[in-house]
Amino acid sequence: MSAHASFLCTGPWSRRDLLQAGYLTMLGSGLGPLLLPRPAQGQINTGSFGQAKACIFLFMWGGPSQLDTWDMKPNAPSDIRGEFKPISTTVPGIQICEHFPRLARLAHHYTIIRSMTHNDPAHLSSVHHLLTGRHAPKFPSDADPPSRKDWPHLASYLLKERPSPNPLPGFITLPWTVMHPAAPGGQAPGQNGGWLGKGFDPFVIQGDPSQRGFQVSGLRLPEGVSPDELAGRRSLLGELERQSRLLPALTEGAAIDALQQKALDALASKEVHDAFDLQQESPKARERYGMNIHGQSVLLARRLVERGVPFVSVNWHQDHRNFWDTHGDNFNRLKRDLMPPTDQSFSALLEDLEASGRLRETLIVWVGEFGRAPKITAGNAGREHWPRCYCAVLAGGGIAGGQVHGRSDSLAAYPAENPVDPSDLTATIYHALGIDPAQIIRDREDRPIRLTEGNALTQLFS
């Protein structure tokens, strides 16, 4: 008989058995850290913004080329502009790349920022800047892995400010936590709770949702434990709680607390399992997003926010071809592997949220950590890192569609108008979600400090 099943046998239980039974499901669920009690609600701005109830963050890990996607320069020299052609969109005067045909038909729903800029060409430290609204402790650096001294991801702070009774995790990342095999530090900092602690880390879904039989491992029952057995253990835990009140000697460490109860609720909840179940989508709906890892991750993100998850980060997956980091073969990689799944899934997401009436309350952010150089590398048709000018796209959540914010110069090399720092984008996300990015908080050393280094782009909101 397995150790898991042994706790359900009749007969006397030792105190150790009872304690193990109480914690088994919580630990097996993989949800423990996310369900830690949260501090009381902090300062939330209730002014004219904050229309977004959720955010889907489409992180194009590696650094997409601005010149070949959202900010084309057809009049630039050929060794700068490249081989792609611009096409018109539904908004007069706005053109984007020919390899975004679906998104061109939806330009009235989103805003393009063409003046993103910073001075950090390193993958890792620039991710921290973007996701936290603050510079990494050391930058530029591809050698520094995540640390509990890092600033918390903006969604981690959102969790702190907005506790939720929803059994689903409040911050979900899929289909992996980004890392770069060529970077000495490996995993990028700024993707978790940082100095807020593990209780504010994301629930990470790993794997390919497009594969048959895909399951979220953190929501599986331990091997050998059936739903009926889980119900029996919950009854056992209830008895433990009752006895602990009668026997003070057992009280320490034995009583069921809110953490255990919520972990059990999540593991047993049909609502939670249904939210992650892509089989409930029709084959036609799944095909609209693309039967690939990115498309199905975006579809899963839509299902999650529809069911009350406040923040879902869809990271460009481990494709073993350096992601959007197109140092070589830039044009083939873009038109063959990177842009088609982006065009298909992003457009399907916009259409579905608009059709359901949820676009107004769901902020979508599409961005990478930097852009690519306005110079094609001779010999390998690649583009190098370029943080000085690149693009981001925002939609929903109160953002006015059909506009361009900022302007780059004639080569998309530097902003010509309205430069936007990554921390300004972070502040704008906070602003959309109803949190004041300028509020003063206490940092890990209990010093008063501004939540972000940036300022919200309030002019983007309708």
C-alpha positions as CSV (number, residue, x, y, z in Angstrom):
1,M,0.0,0.0,0.0
2,S,1.3,3.4,-0.9
3,A,2.2,6.0,1.8
4,H,-0.5,8.3,0.4
5,A,-3.2,5.7,0.8
6,S,-2.1,4.5,4.2
7,F,-3.5,7.6,5.9
8,L,-7.0,6.5,5.0
9,C,-6.8,3.2,6.7
10,T,-9.0,2.6,9.7
11,G,-7.3,2.3,13.1
12,P,-5.3,4.6,15.3
13,W,-3.3,7.4,13.8
14,S,-0.1,8.8,15.2
15,R,0.3,12.6,15.6
16,R,2.8,12.4,12.8
17,D,0.4,10.6,10.5
18,L,-2.3,13.2,11.2
19,L,0.1,16.1,10.5
20,Q,1.3,14.4,7.3
21,A,-2.2,13.9,6.1
22,G,-3.0,17.5,6.8
23,Y,-0.2,18.8,4.6
24,L,0.0,16.1,1.9
25,T,-2.5,17.6,-0.5
26,M,-1.3,21.2,0.1
27,L,2.2,20.3,-0.9
28,G,1.2,18.0,-3.7
29,S,-0.9,20.7,-5.3
30,G,2.1,22.9,-6.1
31,L,-0.1,25.9,-5.0
32,G,1.3,26.4,-1.4
33,P,3.4,29.5,-2.0
34,L,0.6,31.2,-3.9
35,L,-1.9,30.7,-1.1
36,L,0.0,32.3,1.7
37,P,-2.0,34.9,3.6
38,R,-1.6,38.3,2.0
39,P,-1.2,41.7,3.7
40,A,-4.1,44.0,3.9
41,Q,-5.1,45.9,0.8
42,G,-2.9,49.0,0.2
43,Q,-3.3,52.2,-1.6
44,I,-5.4,51.7,-4.8
45,N,-6.3,54.6,-7.0
46,T,-10.1,54.9,-7.6
47,G,-10.0,57.8,-9.9
48,S,-10.9,58.0,-13.6
49,F,-8.8,55.0,-14.5
50,G,-8.5,51.5,-13.4
51,Q,-11.0,50.0,-15.8
52,A,-9.0,46.9,-16.3
53,K,-9.8,43.9,-14.1
54,A,-7.1,41.7,-15.7
55,C,-3.9,41.9,-17.8
56,I,-2.6,39.4,-20.4
57,F,1.1,40.2,-20.9
58,L,2.4,38.8,-24.1
59,F,6.2,38.8,-23.6
60,M,8.1,38.4,-26.8
61,W,11.3,37.2,-25.2
62,G,14.5,37.9,-27.1
63,G,13.7,41.4,-28.5
64,P,11.5,41.7,-31.6
65,S,12.7,43.9,-34.5
66,Q,10.7,47.2,-34.6
67,L,11.7,47.7,-38.2
68,D,10.2,44.4,-39.3
69,T,7.0,44.5,-37.3
70,W,5.3,47.7,-36.1
71,D,7.5,50.5,-37.3
72,M,8.6,49.9,-40.8
73,K,10.8,52.3,-42.7
74,P,10.2,51.6,-46.4
75,N,12.2,54.7,-47.5
76,A,15.4,53.8,-45.5
77,P,18.4,52.2,-47.3
78,S,18.0,48.5,-48.1
79,D,20.6,47.4,-45.6
80,I,18.5,49.0,-42.9
81,R,14.8,48.5,-44.0
82,G,15.1,44.8,-44.9
83,E,13.0,42.8,-47.3
84,F,9.5,43.1,-45.8
85,K,6.8,45.5,-47.1
86,P,4.3,47.6,-45.1
87,I,0.6,47.1,-45.5
88,S,-2.3,49.4,-44.6
89,T,-4.5,48.9,-41.6
90,T,-8.0,49.7,-40.7
91,V,-6.7,53.1,-39.4
92,P,-5.8,55.6,-42.1
93,G,-2.1,56.5,-41.9
94,I,-1.0,53.5,-39.8
95,Q,0.9,50.7,-41.6
96,I,2.5,47.6,-40.2
97,C,4.3,44.6,-41.6
98,E,2.8,42.4,-44.3
99,H,3.3,39.4,-42.1
100,F,0.7,40.7,-39.6
101,P,-2.3,40.7,-42.0
102,R,-4.8,39.7,-39.3
103,L,-3.6,42.3,-36.9
104,A,-3.7,44.9,-39.7
105,R,-7.5,44.4,-39.8
106,L,-7.8,45.1,-36.1
107,A,-5.6,48.3,-35.7
108,H,-8.7,50.2,-34.5
109,H,-8.5,48.1,-31.3
110,Y,-4.9,48.8,-30.3
111,T,-2.3,51.5,-29.7
112,I,1.3,51.1,-31.0
113,I,4.1,52.8,-29.0
114,R,6.9,53.4,-31.4
115,S,9.3,55.2,-29.0
116,M,10.2,52.7,-26.3
117,T,13.8,53.3,-25.3
118,H,16.4,52.5,-22.7
119,N,20.2,52.0,-22.5
120,D,20.5,48.4,-21.4
121,P,21.5,45.9,-24.2
122,A,21.5,42.9,-21.9
123,H,18.6,40.4,-21.9
124,L,18.4,39.7,-18.2
125,S,18.7,43.0,-16.5
126,S,16.4,44.7,-19.1
127,V,13.7,42.1,-18.2
128,H,13.9,43.2,-14.6
129,H,13.5,46.8,-15.6
130,L,10.4,46.1,-17.8
131,L,8.6,43.7,-15.4
132,T,9.2,45.6,-12.1
133,G,9.3,49.2,-13.2
134,R,12.8,49.5,-11.6
135,H,16.3,49.0,-12.8
136,A,18.0,45.8,-11.8
137,P,20.5,46.0,-8.9
138,K,23.3,45.6,-11.5
139,F,22.8,46.6,-15.1
140,P,23.6,46.0,-17.9
141,S,24.1,42.4,-16.9
142,D,23.5,39.0,-18.4
143,A,25.4,37.4,-15.5
144,D,23.1,38.1,-12.6
145,P,20.4,35.5,-11.9
146,P,17.2,36.1,-9.9
147,S,17.6,37.0,-6.3
148,R,15.2,37.6,-3.4
149,K,16.7,41.1,-3.4
150,D,15.1,41.9,-6.7
151,W,12.1,44.1,-7.0
152,P,8.8,42.2,-7.3
153,H,7.1,41.6,-10.6
154,L,4.3,44.1,-11.1
155,A,1.8,41.2,-10.8
156,S,3.3,40.2,-7.5
157,Y,2.6,43.7,-6.1
158,L,-0.9,43.5,-7.6
159,L,-1.4,40.3,-5.6
160,K,-0.3,42.1,-2.4
161,E,-2.6,45.0,-3.0
162,R,-5.6,42.9,-4.1
163,P,-6.3,39.7,-2.2
164,S,-8.9,37.6,-4.0
165,P,-11.2,34.9,-2.7
166,N,-11.0,33.2,-6.2
167,P,-9.6,29.7,-5.8
168,L,-7.5,30.2,-8.9
169,P,-4.0,31.7,-8.5
170,G,-3.8,35.4,-9.0
171,F,-0.6,35.5,-11.1
172,I,0.0,32.8,-13.7
173,T,3.0,32.4,-16.0
174,L,3.1,30.1,-19.0
175,P,4.5,28.1,-20.7
176,W,7.8,28.6,-18.8
177,T,9.9,31.1,-16.9
178,V,12.1,32.7,-19.4
179,M,15.8,32.1,-19.4
180,H,18.6,32.4,-22.1
181,P,21.1,29.6,-22.5
182,A,23.7,32.0,-23.8
183,A,23.4,34.3,-20.8
184,P,25.7,33.3,-17.9
185,G,22.9,34.2,-15.4
186,G,20.4,31.9,-17.1
187,Q,17.0,32.9,-15.9
188,A,16.0,36.5,-16.1
189,P,15.3,38.4,-12.8
190,G,12.1,40.2,-12.1
191,Q,9.7,37.4,-12.9
192,N,8.7,36.5,-9.3
193,G,7.8,38.0,-6.0
194,G,11.4,39.2,-5.3
195,W,11.7,40.7,-1.8
196,L,8.0,40.3,-1.3
197,G,8.6,36.6,-0.8
198,K,7.7,33.3,-2.3
199,G,4.1,33.8,-1.4
200,F,3.8,36.3,-4.3
201,D,5.6,34.2,-6.9
202,P,3.6,33.2,-10.0
203,F,2.0,29.8,-10.5
204,V,4.0,28.5,-13.4
205,I,2.4,26.3,-16.0
206,Q,5.1,24.4,-17.9
207,G,4.7,22.4,-21.1
208,D,2.9,22.6,-24.4
209,P,-0.9,23.2,-24.2
210,S,-1.2,22.2,-27.8
211,Q,-0.2,18.6,-27.1
212,R,-2.8,15.9,-26.6
213,G,-3.1,14.9,-23.0
214,F,-1.6,18.2,-21.7
215,Q,-2.3,18.7,-18.0
216,V,-1.3,21.3,-15.4
217,S,1.0,19.3,-13.1
218,G,0.4,21.4,-10.1
219,L,-3.3,20.6,-10.1
220,R,-3.0,16.8,-10.2
221,L,-3.9,14.7,-7.2
222,P,-1.0,12.8,-5.8
223,E,-0.5,9.4,-7.4
224,G,-2.8,6.9,-5.9
225,V,-5.2,9.4,-4.4
226,S,-8.7,9.5,-5.9
227,P,-11.2,12.4,-5.6
228,D,-13.1,10.2,-3.0
229,E,-10.0,9.7,-1.0
230,L,-9.3,13.4,-1.1
231,A,-12.7,14.0,0.3
232,G,-12.0,11.5,3.0
233,R,-8.8,13.3,3.9
234,R,-10.6,16.6,4.1
235,S,-13.0,14.9,6.6
236,L,-10.0,13.6,8.5
237,L,-8.5,17.1,8.6
238,G,-11.8,18.4,9.9
239,E,-11.6,15.9,12.7
240,L,-8.1,16.9,13.4
241,E,-9.2,20.5,13.7
242,R,-11.9,19.5,16.1
243,Q,-9.6,17.5,18.3
244,S,-6.9,20.2,18.3
245,R,-9.4,22.5,20.0
246,L,-10.1,19.8,22.7
247,L,-6.5,18.8,23.2
248,P,-4.2,21.8,23.6
249,A,-1.1,19.6,23.4
250,L,-1.8,19.0,19.7
251,T,-2.7,22.5,18.8
252,E,0.8,23.8,17.8
253,G,1.3,23.1,14.1
254,A,-1.7,20.9,13.9
255,A,-4.7,23.1,13.4
256,I,-6.0,23.6,9.9
257,D,-5.4,27.2,8.8
258,A,-6.6,29.2,5.9
259,L,-3.6,28.2,3.8
260,Q,-4.4,24.5,4.0
261,Q,-8.1,25.0,3.4
262,K,-7.5,27.1,0.3
263,A,-5.0,24.7,-1.1
264,L,-7.5,21.9,-0.7
265,D,-10.3,24.0,-2.2
266,A,-8.2,24.6,-5.3
267,L,-7.2,21.0,-5.7
268,A,-10.8,19.8,-5.3
269,S,-12.4,22.6,-7.2
270,K,-14.2,21.8,-10.5
271,E,-14.0,25.5,-11.3
272,V,-10.2,25.5,-11.1
273,H,-9.8,22.3,-13.2
274,D,-12.3,23.6,-15.8
275,A,-10.4,26.9,-16.2
276,F,-7.3,25.0,-17.3
277,D,-9.1,22.5,-19.5
278,L,-8.6,23.5,-23.1
279,Q,-10.6,20.4,-24.2
280,Q,-13.7,22.4,-23.3
281,E,-12.9,24.7,-26.2
282,S,-14.3,23.6,-29.6
283,P,-11.8,22.4,-32.2
284,K,-12.7,25.4,-34.3
285,A,-11.9,27.8,-31.5
286,R,-8.6,26.2,-30.8
287,E,-7.6,26.3,-34.5
288,R,-8.4,30.0,-34.6
289,Y,-5.6,30.6,-32.1
290,G,-3.2,28.1,-33.8
291,M,-2.5,24.6,-32.7
292,N,0.9,25.4,-31.5
293,I,2.4,26.2,-28.1
294,H,2.1,29.9,-28.4
295,G,-1.4,30.0,-29.8
296,Q,-2.8,27.6,-27.2
297,S,-1.0,29.4,-24.4
298,V,-2.8,32.6,-25.5
299,L,-6.1,30.8,-25.6
300,L,-5.5,29.4,-22.1
301,A,-4.7,32.9,-20.9
302,R,-8.0,34.1,-22.2
303,R,-9.8,31.3,-20.4
304,L,-8.1,32.2,-17.2
305,V,-8.8,35.9,-17.2
306,E,-12.4,35.2,-18.1
307,R,-12.6,33.2,-14.8
308,G,-11.1,35.9,-12.7
309,V,-7.3,35.5,-12.8
310,P,-6.0,39.1,-12.6
311,F,-2.7,38.6,-14.4
312,V,-1.4,36.0,-16.9
313,S,2.0,36.3,-18.5
314,V,2.4,34.4,-21.8
315,N,6.2,34.2,-22.4
316,W,7.5,33.3,-25.8
317,H,8.4,29.7,-25.4
318,Q,11.6,27.8,-25.4
319,D,11.8,27.1,-29.2
320,H,15.5,26.2,-29.1
321,R,16.1,28.8,-31.8
322,N,16.9,31.8,-29.6
323,F,13.3,33.1,-29.5
324,W,13.0,36.7,-31.0
325,D,16.7,37.1,-30.5
326,T,17.4,37.1,-34.2
327,H,21.1,37.7,-34.5
328,G,21.1,35.6,-37.7
329,D,18.5,34.7,-40.3
330,N,16.2,37.5,-39.0
331,F,13.8,37.6,-42.0
332,N,13.3,33.8,-42.4
333,R,12.8,33.4,-38.7
334,L,10.3,36.2,-38.6
335,K,8.2,35.3,-41.6
336,R,8.3,31.5,-40.9
337,D,8.3,31.0,-37.2
338,L,7.7,34.1,-35.2
339,M,5.2,36.4,-36.8
340,P,2.5,34.0,-38.1
341,P,1.7,32.5,-34.7
342,T,1.8,36.0,-33.2
343,D,-0.5,37.4,-35.8
344,Q,-3.0,34.5,-35.5
345,S,-3.2,34.3,-31.7
346,F,-3.1,38.0,-30.9
347,S,-5.8,38.7,-33.4
348,A,-8.0,35.8,-32.2
349,L,-7.6,37.1,-28.6
350,L,-8.7,40.7,-29.6
351,E,-11.7,39.3,-31.5
352,D,-12.8,37.1,-28.8
353,L,-12.5,39.6,-26.0
354,E,-14.3,42.2,-28.1
355,A,-17.1,39.8,-29.0
356,S,-17.6,38.9,-25.3
357,G,-17.5,42.5,-24.2
358,R,-14.4,41.8,-22.0
359,L,-11.9,43.9,-24.0
360,R,-12.7,47.0,-22.1
361,E,-11.8,45.3,-18.8
362,T,-8.8,43.3,-20.1
363,L,-5.5,45.0,-20.8
364,I,-3.3,43.3,-23.4
365,V,0.4,44.2,-23.5
366,W,2.7,43.0,-26.4
367,V,6.3,43.8,-25.9
368,G,9.9,42.5,-25.7
369,E,12.8,43.6,-23.6
370,F,14.3,45.7,-26.5
371,G,14.4,45.9,-30.3
372,R,16.9,45.2,-33.0
373,A,19.6,47.3,-34.7
374,P,18.7,49.5,-37.7
375,K,21.4,47.7,-39.6
376,I,21.3,44.2,-41.2
377,T,24.4,42.2,-40.3
378,A,26.3,41.4,-43.4
379,G,26.8,37.7,-44.0
380,N,24.1,36.3,-41.8
381,A,21.1,38.6,-42.4
382,G,20.6,39.2,-38.7
383,R,20.0,42.2,-36.4
384,E,21.8,42.8,-33.1
385,H,20.4,44.0,-29.8
386,W,19.0,47.6,-29.9
387,P,17.4,49.1,-26.7
388,R,17.5,52.7,-27.9
389,C,14.3,52.4,-29.9
390,Y,11.6,49.7,-30.2
391,C,7.9,49.1,-30.0
392,A,5.1,48.0,-27.6
393,V,1.5,47.4,-28.4
394,L,-1.4,48.0,-25.9
395,A,-5.1,47.1,-26.3
396,G,-8.2,47.0,-24.1
397,G,-8.3,48.0,-20.4
398,G,-9.4,51.5,-21.3
399,I,-6.7,52.1,-23.9
400,A,-8.0,54.0,-26.9
401,G,-7.4,52.0,-30.0
402,G,-6.4,53.2,-33.5
403,Q,-3.5,55.4,-32.4
404,V,0.3,55.6,-32.5
405,H,2.1,57.0,-29.5
406,G,5.6,58.4,-30.0
407,R,7.6,58.6,-33.2
408,S,11.0,57.2,-34.2
409,D,13.5,58.8,-36.4
410,S,13.8,57.9,-40.1
411,L,15.8,54.7,-39.3
412,A,13.9,53.6,-36.2
413,A,17.1,54.1,-34.4
414,Y,16.1,56.7,-31.7
415,P,12.8,58.3,-30.5
416,A,12.0,61.5,-32.3
417,E,9.0,62.3,-30.1
418,N,7.7,61.2,-26.7
419,P,10.3,58.7,-25.5
420,V,8.9,55.9,-23.3
421,D,11.0,54.2,-20.7
422,P,10.2,50.5,-19.8
423,S,9.2,51.8,-16.3
424,D,6.7,54.1,-17.9
425,L,5.1,51.1,-19.5
426,T,5.0,49.3,-16.1
427,A,3.4,52.4,-14.6
428,T,0.8,52.4,-17.3
429,I,-0.1,48.8,-16.6
430,Y,-0.5,49.7,-12.9
431,H,-2.6,52.7,-13.9
432,A,-4.9,50.6,-16.0
433,L,-5.4,48.2,-13.2
434,G,-6.3,51.0,-10.8
435,I,-3.0,51.1,-8.8
436,D,-1.2,54.4,-8.4
437,P,2.3,53.9,-9.7
438,A,3.5,57.0,-7.9
439,Q,2.5,55.8,-4.5
440,I,5.1,55.5,-1.7
441,I,5.7,52.0,-0.4
442,R,8.3,50.5,2.0
443,D,11.1,48.6,0.3
444,R,12.8,45.5,1.6
445,E,14.9,47.7,4.0
446,D,11.8,49.5,5.1
447,R,12.7,52.7,3.3
448,P,10.0,54.8,1.8
449,I,10.3,54.7,-2.0
450,R,8.1,55.3,-5.1
451,L,6.5,52.1,-6.5
452,T,7.9,52.7,-10.0
453,E,10.6,54.8,-11.6
454,G,8.2,55.7,-14.4
455,N,5.1,57.7,-15.1
456,A,1.9,56.3,-16.6
457,L,1.0,57.3,-20.1
458,T,-2.4,58.6,-19.2
459,Q,-3.0,60.1,-22.6
460,L,-3.4,56.7,-24.1
461,F,-6.7,56.1,-22.2
462,S,-10.0,56.9,-23.7
